[in-house]
């Protein structure tokens, strides 16, 4: 019904999906009929072996089940049986089938549980039985998108938060859960009227009662649906006990809106902005200690408190020789009270650092801030720093990932390259001092948006062929080929968002029901749980000036190099004869590891003359390996004929993961990463490209090598750690072969 054959007709499938779910919102009483039609379409696709229909229909059906006010156990049972049949199919069918089968099993026992958990986590409602929180962060680069697009997206995200107060969301949870369990026996109008007349404290009380009832039933091994219905019936009766009985007949099933998730829109202007937003999500400043107390703790803390990548931390330090014997009884009396005022003589006996670099710390980067970051069921407040030996510290409770950050990137391949940089920096931070990893579940999503003709010239790649929308959205094109449902729902926004941003505003634009882009993004982050992992590549750049230190960077999609306009080769090397000139370009030495069928390493070296090269990490089709670079070198070939000497260019194509390129003439060339001219390196004479290693793997590997210097293979814990740094981007189905 919703799906067409793969091709141009698939573009309308996403709009049909959105229309169907809007029909459920507008006419909740028809939801069982629509769900039954979807179930029949799904079963027909299975009988006809139309596998490309299954995943789109299943996602559409599950989203309808969550939004529907009440679905019979017979329909849930049919969908549950179908999901179990998917376990015999290859990935991603078995993965999605297992996930949805587990959800449906809970929904059959405790109706309304999927809706309740979704609202609690997305709205960060306080609930001890289910303490999970989620937030959507939309990041857009203001230099890649027009001002009109940024303003339109900001307006939509702000409008989506209308009528999303905690009280309203608690009422939604109560009404939907009670109606899902009681069905048409629930007088929803009377329940809503009673809840509206309650004070907020009483609404929160009944909200906690409903959540406790649902979670207790869901946690039981042999849960009984009948007992769950009886428990909610008693809660429903208790809520309506103080209201006068009415004689109005029941109105049947009524819909409860599914509120939009908590979405924040950010213009990506700082390199470490992503890390800062994630830290604030886990530990808001409003819950931290006061700034004065925080700065006092920082002054009294006698170790390096700053997490920073700045070069100043690597400068030489000068210290005073310590005369401390290490014995506790030798400490001065005032050492036991480090925060108390002390005399001048006592102050001289303390340890001092001279010549150190004083940096004013940011509250987000302090140890005091990070250590008190999570006070909840999943974490334990950090104990006070023990300054005396022999005092055992209390064992810390295991951390739980109670927070989920869903990062949505809006733009083209250039913002994904920036994401790869930020993700690599974040992983290095976490390797040095773990804070986010044990507490945060990080998910990435990508919505392609092409810039307007007024895109700043500074953000245009050096490669003229990369200025077309097709060249700038290679990742989106690959995801669309791998997942047709992503192509139908998300890739269609590439040109739709700029059009909607330039449309004149209408009086109904502020209505939540009319926010098409927000609805599609919410559907994407809620149902898109299958990642496609892209390899991040590391590049080391060497410059022509020996005084300039080599630079290290990462890229995700493309590396492009072009010959830099400079002095002639005879001026660089005066001893070189004119007869040795080989035309345009520069002489390069290329050393790479050739990809062979046996997967054995084979080093190959060649020398050639070239005017430029490109390395593409995104394959042209899904059958090719994602962990492989397609290198295209423009080689200059000399041709001798009767009219004299001429030159032509041919494309020399290589497939490799590791490659080194060096200019033998020491003539420089220009390097551009991820099609973004803001990431350009000039005066480059050599470069090395290899898969970027996971920082935690490198740390553990270095520790292992200390004890076995001659051990080349991974041993111990290193064998089970991910070696390469992969950037996962969620889609609806992953890669369908």
N, C-alpha and C positions, 0 to 999 in steps of 0.2 A: 504493500500500500504506500509506504513512505519511500521505499528505495526503488531506484531505477537501475537500469544497466549502467555499468561504469562508463562515464563519458560526459558530454555536456549536460545531459539531463540530470546528473547528480547535483548540479548546482542549486536546483530548486528543492532538493530533498531537505536541506537545512531549514528553509523557510516553512516547509510543510510540517516539519517536526515542531517548530516554534508555534505554529498555528494550532496544532493538536493540543499541546500543553496549555495554550491559552483558552481553548474550549473547555478544558477541565476546570480552569479557574472560573470561567464565566458561568458554566452550567455544571455544578458538582454532581447533580443527580444523574447526569448522563455518563459519569466516569466509569461505572461498571460496564456499560455498553461499549465504550471506547476501549477499555482494557480487554474485554472479551474479543473484540475484533483484532487487537494486536496479538493476543494469544493464538488465535486461529491463523493469522499471517505467519507467525513464528513456526507453528507446527507444519504449515504448508511448505515453508522454506526448508524445513528439515526433511520432509518426505521427498521433495524435488531435488535435494542435494544442492541447493543454492546457498553456498556458504557465505558468499559476499553479502547476503541479506541478513544473516543471523545476528552479527554484532550490532549493526545499526538498530535493528528492531528490538534487540534485547535491551540496549541502553534506553531507547525510547520507552519501552514497557516499564522498566524499573523506575524511571523518573516519574512516569504516570502513577505507578503504585505508591510512591512516596507522597505525591501531591493529592491523591484521591482521598476523600473523607472516610470511606469504608469499603473494603473489598472482601468478598466472601472467601471462606477457607477453601472452597472448591477451586476458585481461580488461582489462588496462591499455590495450591497443591499441584496444579497443572504446570505452572511456571517452574516450581521447584523440581518436578520430575524432569522437565526439559533441561534444566541446568545440570542435573546429574548426568544426563546423556552426553553433554559436552565434554565430560571428563575423559572420554575415549578418543577425543580429537587432539591433534597437535596444538602447540601454542600458536596464537594466544587464546584459542577457544577454550582449552581446558583451564587456563588461568582465570579467565573471566567467569567461566561457569562455576568454578569452585568458590570464587568470591561471592557471587550472587546467590549461590545455593546456601552458603552460611548465613547470609543476610535474611533470606526468605525463611529459613528455619526459625530464626528468632522472631520474624514478623508474624509467622503463623501462630506461635505460642503467645506472643505479647503484641497484639495489634497496636500500631502507632509508634513502635519503638524506633524505626528508622527515621521518621519525621522528628521525633523528640530528640534523639541524639544529634541530628543534623542542626536543629535550631539551637540547642544548648551549646554546642561547640562553636558554631559560627557566630553566635551573639555573645559568647564568653559569659554565659549566665552562671552564677555561682551555684554549684551543686556538688556536694561531697560524693554521692554515689557515682557520678560521671563527671570528673573534674577536667575534662579535655577542653582545649581552646584552639580556635583556628582564626586566621586572619589572612585576607588577600591583599597583597601589595602590588599595585600596578606601577611599573617603572617605565618612563618614557624619556628619551633624550631630547631636550628642547632644541638642540642643534640639528636634529634629523627630521623632526616633525614641525609642521607649521604652527604658528601661534593659535590659529583657529581650531586646529585639531586638539591641541592641548587644553584650550578653554572648554571645548565641547565635552571632552572626556572628564574634566574636572567637574563640570556642571552635572553630568549624568551620575557620577559617583556620589556627589553631594545629595542629589535628588533621591538616590536609592536609599539613603539613610533616613528619609522622612518616615515617620510613624514606626520607627524601630526602637522605641524606648524599651528598657528592660521589662517594665510592667506589661506593655503590650505583647511582647514576645512570650512572657510567662502565661498570659491569658491564651495565646495561640496554642501553646503546648497543652494546657489543661483541656481546652475545648476539643482539640483534634484527638488527643489520646482517649478521652472519655467517649467521644462519638465513634472512634475506630473500634472500641471494645463493645459498646452497647448497641451500635447500629442505629436503626430507626427508632429505637426505644429511648433515645436521648432527645430531650427537648432543648435543642441548642440555643434557641432564642432566649428561653428563660435562664439558661446557664450564663449566657453572655451578659444579660441584664443584671444578674446577681453579681457577677464578677466586676462589672463596671461600678457598682455601688459600694464595693468593698474598699477599705483603705489598703495602701500598698503592702503593709506588713502582713495583712491577712491573705492577700493574693499570693505573696511569697510563701506563706505557710502552706497553702493548698498546692502550690506548685511543687514544693519539696515533697509533699505527701504523694503526689502523682508520680514524680520521678522515682521516689523510693519504692513505690509499688511496682513500677515497670522494671526497674533494675534488679529488684529482688527476685522477681519471676524469671527474668532473663538469665540470672546467674545460677539458677537451679538446674541440676542435671536432667531430672525428669519433671520438667515444668508442666503444669496442667493449665490449659487455656480457660477451663471453667472456673478454677479458683481465681485466676487473674481477673476475669470478668466480674466475679462476685466482689473482689476487693475494690475495683473501680466503681462498681454499683454503690457500694457503701460510701465511698468518697463523694460520688455524685449526689447521693441523697443528703449527705451531711452539708454540702454546699447550699442546696436548695431548701434545707430544713427551715431556715429563718424567713424565707420568702413566702408570701401568700400563695396558696394554690390557685392555679388558673384553669379555666375551662376551655381555653383555645386548643383546637386539635393540633397534633404534631405536624410539622411542615415537611417531614421527610429529611433526607440527607442535605446538609448545607456545607458549603466549603469553608475551610479555614485557610487563609493565605499563607503561603510559604514565604517568610520575609527574606529579602535579599541579604546575602552574607555581608559581613563587615569588610568593606572595601576602602582602602586608602590609596590615593593617587599621589605619585611622587615624580617630580622632575629631577632626573639624575644629573646632578651638577657636581658632586664630589666623588672622588674615587672610592672612599671607604664608606659611602652613604648606605650601602646595602648592609654592611656589618653593623653599623650604628642602629639602623632601624630594627634589625633582628634582636639586638641586645635590649633595646627599649621595649620590644614586644614581650620579652621574657621578664624583664625587670624594669617596669615603668619608673620614671623619675619620681612620680608622686608617691611611690611606695618605698623609695630609698631613704636613707638618712638625710638629715638636713645638710645643706651645702657647707655651713660652718663646721658642723661636726665631721663631715666628710673630709674637709681640708685639714682639720686637726688630726684625724686618723692618718692621713697621708704624710703629714710632717713627722709623726711619731713612728711611722713604719720604717724600719731600717734596712729594707731591701728594695731592689728596683721594682717600682710599682707600675711601670709603663710598658704597655704592649705596643711596640712601634717598629716600623720598618725603616725609619729614617736613618740616614747615613751618619748622623751625629752620634748615634749610639755606638758606632764602631770606631770612634776616635780614641786616641791614647788617653789613659787615665793615670793620674799620679796619686799614690796612696801613702799613708804614713805607716811605718813598720809597727806591727802590733806587738805589744808586750804582754798580752793576755795569756796566762798559763793554761787556760781551759779548765781549771779546777774551780768549782763553785765557791769554796770558802775563800778564794783569793779575790773574789769580786768585791768592789767597794760597797758599803752599806746602802747607798742610794740606788744601786743597780736593781734592787728588788722592787723599787717604785719608780719606774722610768717616766711616769707622767707627772710626778711631784716636782715642785720647784727645788732647785739645788743650788749650792754655793759655788763660788768660782773655783775653789780647789777641787771639789768633786767633779765639776764640769771638765777640768783639765785631764782627769783620769779616764775619760770616755774615749771611745774610738772615734776618729774623725776621718773624713775623706776630703782631700784637697785637689783642686784642679778638675773636679768632676763637672759635668755639664748639667746645669740647672734647667729643667724644663717644667713649665707649668702644666700639670696633668689635666687632662679632660676628665670630668666625672665618669664618663662611660668607660674609661680605660684604667680606672683605679682598681687595685686589688680589693679594697673595702667594698666597692660597688659590685664587683663580680662575685665575691664570695658570699654576699648576702643576696644573691640574685634570685633564688627560688625558695620561698618559704611556703610550702604547700605539701600535699600528700606525697608528691614525688621527690621531695628534697628535704634536707635538714639544714637549719641555719648553721652557718659556719661558726665554730667555736672561737673564742678569743685566742689570739696568737700566744702560745706558751713561750715565755722568755727564760724559763728556768728548766734545766735538765731534770730528768727523773720524774716528770709529771706526765702520766699517760693521757693521751687524748681519747675522747669518746669515739667509738666507731660510727662512721657516717652511714646513714640509711641509703640504700640503692636508689639511684635516680630513675625517674620514669619520664618518657617523652610525652609530656602532657600538652605541649604546644606544637601546632602545625602551622608553618608559614608557607603560604602558596604565592610564589613570586611569578607574576605575569609580566612578560616583556612585550612592549608594543614598539614596533619598528621593523627594520630589515636586518640583514646579516651583520651590520655594523654594531648594533646594540647587543647582539649575541656575542660578538667578539669582546665587547666590553664586559659582558657577563662572565665570559671565560676568565678574563683577567681578575675580576672581583672574586670569583669562586676559588681561583688558585690562591689568591691572597688570603681568603678566609680559611682555606685548608691549612695554610702555613701558620696562621695565627693559632688555630686549634691544635696544631702539632706542638707548638711551644707551650701553650697553656690552654687546656681543655675547658671550655665553658658551654658553648652552644651544642656541641655534638651529643652529649648524653641527655640533653633536655629538649632538643628541638628536632622535629621532623621537617625537613626542608624539601619542598616540591617546586619544580620549575615548569612554567607553561609559556607558550609563545604564540602571540597573535600578530601576524604580519600586517604591517601598515606601510604604505609607500608615501613618501613625502610629496608635498606640492611642488610645482615648478619653482617656487620661491625658496627652495631649500638652500641654506647657506653654502657658498662655494667651498668653504673650509672643510666641509664634511664630505665632499665628493672625492672619490678615489682617483689616484693618479692614472689608473687604467681607464681609458675612455669607454671601452666596451662594457665596463662594470656600472655605468650610469643608468642603464635601462632597468626597469622594475624587475624583469625576469632575472637579470644577473645579480641584483641586490637581494633577491629573496630565494636563493638556492636552497636554504634549509627548509623553508616552507614548502617549496616544490617537492623536495624529497619526502617530507612528512606526508604531503598529500598523495604521493604515489604509494607510500607504504601503508597509509590508512585512508581509505576512501571517505570514511565518515568525518575525518578531520578536514578533508578537502571540501566536503559539503557544508560544514558548519563554521569552520574557522577561516579557511583560505578565502572564502567569499567575502570576509570582512576587510580584506586587503584594500579593495577599491570602494567598499561601502562606507567605511568610517570617514574618509575624506569627503564623500558626497553628503553624508548626514551632517558633517561639521559645518559645511557651507550653506546648508538649507536655512531659510529664515525661521526664527523661533516662532512657535505656535502657543496659544494659551494653554494647551493641554500638555506641553512638553514637560512640565514639572511633575506630571502624574507618574507614579511608579510603574503603572501597568503599561505605559507607552515607551519604557526604556528598553528598546530592542537590544542595544549593544550590551548593556549591563546584564540582561537576561541571558544572552548567549554566552558571555564570559562566566556567569554563574553556573550555567549548565556544563560548560567546559571543565571548570575546576572541580565540580562535584562528581562528574562521571568519567573524566579523563584520568585514569589511574595506571595506564600502561606506559612505561617510559621507553624512549628510544635514546640509547646512550651514544654520544658523539665523543670521539677521541680528541683530547686537547693536546696540542703539539707545542713543544718548547723550542725556542730559537735563541741561539747565542750569536751575537753580532760583533764583529771585529772591525775597527775603523782604521783609516789610513794613517792617522796621527798616533804615534806610539804613546803620546801623553794622555790619550783618551782611553779610559777603561772600557773593556768589553761590556756590552749591554745584554741583559737577559730578559726575554719577554715570552709571551704565549700567544697562540692564535688558534682559531677554531675552524674557519672556512677556507681562507686563502692567504697565500704569501705571494706577492708580486714584486719582481725586481726588474729595473730598467737601467740601461747604461746612462750614467750621469754626464751631462755636457760639461766638459772640462778641457784641460790642455791636451794637446796631441800626445800620442805615445812616444814620438821621437823626443819631445821635450821632457817626458818622464824618464826615458832611457836614451840618452844621447848616443850611446854606442850602437844602437840598433840601426841597421841599414834600411834604406828606403825600400829595397827590393823584398824585404821580409814582411812588409805590410800586407795584411790579408783582408783589407776592405773595412767596412763599418763594424762596430762592436768592439768587444774586448776578448782576450784569451782567457778561458776559464779551465780550471781543473776540477772535475766532478768525481767525487768518490761516494758511492752509495752501496747499500746492502740490497741486492737484487731479490725480489720476491719470486720464489720457485714453488712448484707444486709440492715438493717434499717438505717444505717449510724449514729448510736448512739455510743457514746464513751463507751468503756468497758475496764477497766483496768485489766490486767492479770499479775500476778507475778509467777515466777517459779524459782527453783534452780536446777542446773545441773552441771555436770562436762564436760568440753569441751577442745579440743585441738586447736580450731580455729573457725572462723565464717566469713561469707561474707554477705554484703548487696548490692544487685543489684537494681539500680534504673531504668534500661532499661528492659522493659518486653520482654518476648520471642515472643509474637505476638501482633498485633495491637488491638486485642479485649480487652486486659487487660488495666487497668488504668495506665496512666503515673505518676500520683501523688500517688504512692504506692511503698513501699520498699519490695522486696522479700528477706527475711532474711533466711540464711541457716546456722544453727549451727551444727557443728560436735560434737555430744554428745557421751561421753564414757559410755558404759553400762557394768556393772559387770555381769559375768556369772559364776554360781556355778555348777560344775559337779563333777563326781567321780574322775577325775584326779586332781582336785584342782580348784583354782580360775583363771579365764581368763577374758579378756576384749575384747570388740568389739566396733565398732563405728557405729552410725546410724545418718542419716541426719534429723535434726529437722527443719522443714520449717515453717516460719511464714510470715504473711502479715500484715504490719503495716506502719504507718507514723511517729509515735513517739516511741522511744525505749531508755531505759537506761540499761546499762550493767555495773556490778561492780564485781570485784574480791574479794571474801570474805576472801581469804587467804592473801590478799595484795601482791600476787605474780604478777609481771608485765607481760604485753604482749606487742607486737609490732603492730602498726597500720600503714596501708598504704592506701592512698587516690588516687582514680582514676588511679590505676595500675602503679603509678609513684613512684619509690623508692626515688626520690628527695623530696617527700612529705611524709616522714616516721617519725612517732613519736615512741620513745622507752620509756621503763619504765612507761607504762600506766597501771593504776589500775582501771580506770572508764571512761566511756564515755556516752554522751547524744546526741542523733540524733533526729532532728525534721526538718520539712520544713523551709527553710530559709525565713524570713519575708522581705518584701519590706522595705528598710530603711525609705522611706517617710511615709509609713503607721505607722511605729514605732514612728516616730517623732510626727505625728498628734495624735496618740493614747496617747502618754505621755502628750501632751498638753490638751487633753480632760479629762484625769484622774485627772488633777490638780483641775478641777472644780467639778468633780463628782467622789470622791474617791471610792465610793462603787458601781460604775457602772461597771458591768462586760461585758456587751454586747456593741457592737459598736454602737455609736450614732453619729448623725450629719454627718459631712463630711467623717468621717472614714468609714461609711457604704458603701460609693461609691468608695472607693479607693481599688486598688488591694492589697490583703493581702500577698500573697506569691510571692517570686521572681522567675520569670520564664525566661528561656533563650530561645528565639525564633530563630530557624534555618530555613531559607527559603528553600522551595522545589517548584516543579512545580505544585503540586496539594494538598499539605497538606496530610491529612490522608483520604484515600478513604476506606470507610467501605464496 
